[in-house]
Amino acid sequence: MRIGDLGLRVTERFVYDYDLGVLWRHDIRVEQLLDRDAGRIYPICTGGRRAGPPEECGGPRAFLERSQPHRVFAITVRVGEIIGEVLDDITLLEDYRGELAALQPWLATEQFDRRALNRDLAELVCSSGHGERAV
């Protein structure tokens, strides 16, 4: 379904439930209606704040708990410990690769990269064949 098919006007909103198992609920509001640009692949993100929660993080309550400043500080300290050990013995890097990969998203929850998101959206569109190109 395309959002445009809902017939919403500016300031109207709707609720989108992403994962019914952990109840990720999104309150989406129409900010602006724009004309389509020729040659642009849709959907496209025009702005945002903060990164989305890491996949499989346990739902909204678990995300809020894990993303508290004291938790982020503890994660930063752990990453520092791992780096210190790896600097002493580079062969340990492989031992910590999985743990570092799991910790990394928690260090980036304040970041938002619109360009990276739009690259990901374009890849999804191209791979699924469901996207639209404006004409």
Rosetta blueprint (number, residue, H / E / L):
1 M L
2 R L
3 I H
4 G H
5 D H
6 L H
7 G L
8 L L
9 R L
10 V L
11 T L
12 E L
13 R E
14 F E
15 V E
16 Y E
17 D E
18 Y E
19 D E
20 L L
21 G L
22 V L
23 L L
24 W E
25 R E
26 H E
27 D E
28 I E
29 R E
30 V L
31 E L
32 Q L
33 L L
34 L L
35 D L
36 R L
37 D L
38 A L
39 G L
40 R L
41 I E
42 Y E
43 P L
44 I L
45 C L
46 T L
47 G L
48 G L
49 R L
50 R L
51 A L
52 G L
53 P L
54 P L
55 E L
56 E L
57 C L
58 G L
59 G H
60 P H
61 R H
62 A H
63 F H
64 L H
65 E H
66 R H
67 S L
68 Q L
69 P H
70 H H
71 R H
72 V H
73 F H
74 A H
75 I H
76 T H
77 V H
78 R H
79 V H
80 G H
81 E H
82 I H
83 I H
84 G H
85 E H
86 V H
87 L H
88 D H
89 D L
90 I H
91 T H
92 L H
93 L H
94 E H
95 D H
96 Y H
97 R H
98 G H
99 E H
100 L H
101 A H
102 A H
103 L H
104 Q H
105 P H
106 W H
107 L H
108 A L
109 T L
110 E L
111 Q L
112 F L
113 D L
114 R H
115 R H
116 A H
117 L H
118 N H
119 R H
120 D H
121 L H
122 A H
123 E H
124 L H
125 V H
126 C H
127 S H
128 S H
129 G L
130 H L
131 G L
132 E E
133 R E
134 A L
135 V L
